[in-house]
């Protein structure tokens, strides 16, 4: 039994995904507010930094526990091949969500912590465009990941 498989006998994945479901959208909103509302930057900079670290970590833990959960289902023959195929689609979206969340976290950290970016307007417009693009992309993949999981859990496909 792997470290990411269970927690006190319960599958870890359904427990930890709630952190990702909360922290990733919060990172998206915080990064967008930081970029688009200059008057609030000084007030939310600390939240952006914290979320830029916590959200990718929650996505990583969700991904690792999801992989362990899928392996357990396959190993114990607890799911049909059709459901395992749907889980693989969900897993694919989860992998992309992890990568874009990491990218958004890095860009958000750069926006807050790198003085050259904050003080030189020449870097701000490309940073804003990248941040907005990554925020939208991350939001899309969080939705797709959750939607495929909901279909598996609630409708069996």
C-alpha positions in Angstrom: 0.0 0.0 0.0 1.5 3.3 -1.1 1.8 6.5 1.0 -0.7 8.3 -1.3 -3.2 5.5 -1.4 -5.1 5.6 1.9 -5.5 7.7 5.1 -6.9 5.8 8.1 -8.3 3.2 5.7 -10.1 5.7 3.4 -8.9 6.4 -0.1 -6.8 9.6 0.1 -7.8 11.0 -3.3 -11.4 11.9 -2.4 -10.1 13.6 0.7 -7.3 15.7 -0.8 -9.1 16.9 -3.9 -11.1 19.3 -1.8 -7.9 21.3 -1.1 -7.2 21.6 -4.8 -10.9 22.5 -5.5 -10.5 25.4 -3.0 -7.0 26.6 -3.4 -6.6 26.5 -7.2 -9.7 28.7 -7.9 -8.5 31.0 -5.1 -5.1 31.3 -6.8 -6.8 32.1 -10.1 -8.9 34.9 -8.5 -6.0 36.3 -6.5 -3.6 36.3 -9.5 -6.2 38.1 -11.6 -7.0 40.6 -8.9 -3.3 41.3 -8.4 -2.8 41.9 -12.1 -6.0 43.8 -12.9 -6.6 45.8 -9.8 -3.4 47.8 -8.9 -5.0 49.4 -5.9 -5.3 46.1 -4.1 -1.8 44.7 -4.9 -0.3 45.7 -1.5 -3.2 44.2 0.4 -3.3 40.8 -1.4 0.4 40.2 -2.2 0.8 38.0 0.8 -2.3 35.9 -0.2 -0.9 35.5 -3.8 2.4 34.3 -2.5 0.8 31.8 -0.1 -1.7 30.5 -2.8 1.1 30.3 -5.4 2.7 27.7 -3.2 -0.3 25.9 -1.7 -2.4 25.6 -4.9 0.3 23.7 -6.9 1.1 21.5 -3.9 -2.6 20.6 -3.5 -2.7 19.8 -7.2 0.4 17.6 -6.9 -1.0 15.8 -3.9 -4.3 15.3 -5.7 -2.5 13.9 -8.8 -0.4 11.5 -6.8 -3.3 10.3 -4.7 -5.4 10.0 -7.8 -2.8 7.8 -9.5 -2.6 5.6 -6.4 -6.4 5.4 -6.3 -6.6 4.4 -10.0 -3.8 1.8 -9.5 -5.7 0.3 -6.5 -9.0 0.1 -8.5 -7.2 -1.7 -11.3 -5.1 -4.0 -9.1 -8.1 -5.2 -7.1 -10.4 -5.3 -10.1 -12.8 -2.9 -8.5 -13.8 -1.0 -11.7 -14.8 -2.1 -15.1 -12.5 -1.4 -18.1 -14.9 1.3 -19.3 -14.7 3.1 -15.9 -10.9 2.8 -15.9 -10.9 4.4 -19.3 -13.0 7.3 -18.0 -10.7 7.6 -15.0 -7.8 7.8 -17.5 -9.5 10.8 -19.2 -10.0 12.4 -15.8 -6.4 11.7 -15.0 -5.3 13.3 -18.2 -7.1 16.5 -17.3 -5.7 16.3 -13.8 -2.2 16.2 -15.2 -2.7 19.2 -17.3 -4.3 21.0 -14.3 -1.2 20.3 -12.3 1.1 21.7 -14.9 -0.9 24.9 -15.6 -1.4 25.4 -11.9 2.4 25.2 -11.4 2.9 27.7 -14.2 0.3 30.1 -12.8 1.9 29.8 -9.4 5.4 30.6 -10.8 4.0 33.6 -12.8 2.1 34.9 -9.8 5.2 34.6 -7.6 7.2 36.4 -10.2 4.7 39.2 -10.3 4.8 39.7 -6.5 8.4 38.9 -5.7 10.6 40.0 -8.5 11.3 43.8 -8.1 12.3 44.3 -11.8 8.9 43.1 -12.9 7.0 45.3 -10.4 9.1 48.4 -11.0 9.6 48.4 -14.8 6.5 48.8 -16.8 8.2 47.2 -19.8 7.7 43.8 -18.2 4.2 44.3 -16.9 2.1 44.0 -20.0 3.6 40.6 -21.1 3.3 39.4 -17.5 -0.4 40.5 -17.3 -1.1 38.7 -20.6 0.6 35.5 -19.4 -1.1 35.7 -16.0 -4.6 36.2 -17.5 -4.0 33.5 -20.1 -2.8 31.0 -17.5 -5.6 31.9 -15.1 -8.2 31.2 -17.8 -6.5 28.0 -18.9 -6.2 26.8 -15.3 -9.8 27.5 -14.6 -10.8 25.6 -17.7 -8.8 22.5 -16.7 -10.0 22.6 -13.1 -13.5 22.6 -14.4 -12.9 19.8 -17.0 -11.1 17.7 -14.3 -13.9 18.1 -11.8 -16.6 17.5 -14.5 -15.1 14.2 -15.6 -14.8 13.1 -12.0 -18.4 14.0 -11.3 -19.6 12.0 -14.3 -17.7 9.0 -13.1 -18.8 9.2 -9.5 -22.5 10.2 -9.9 -23.4 8.7 -13.3 -21.0 5.8 -13.5 -19.4 6.8 -16.7 
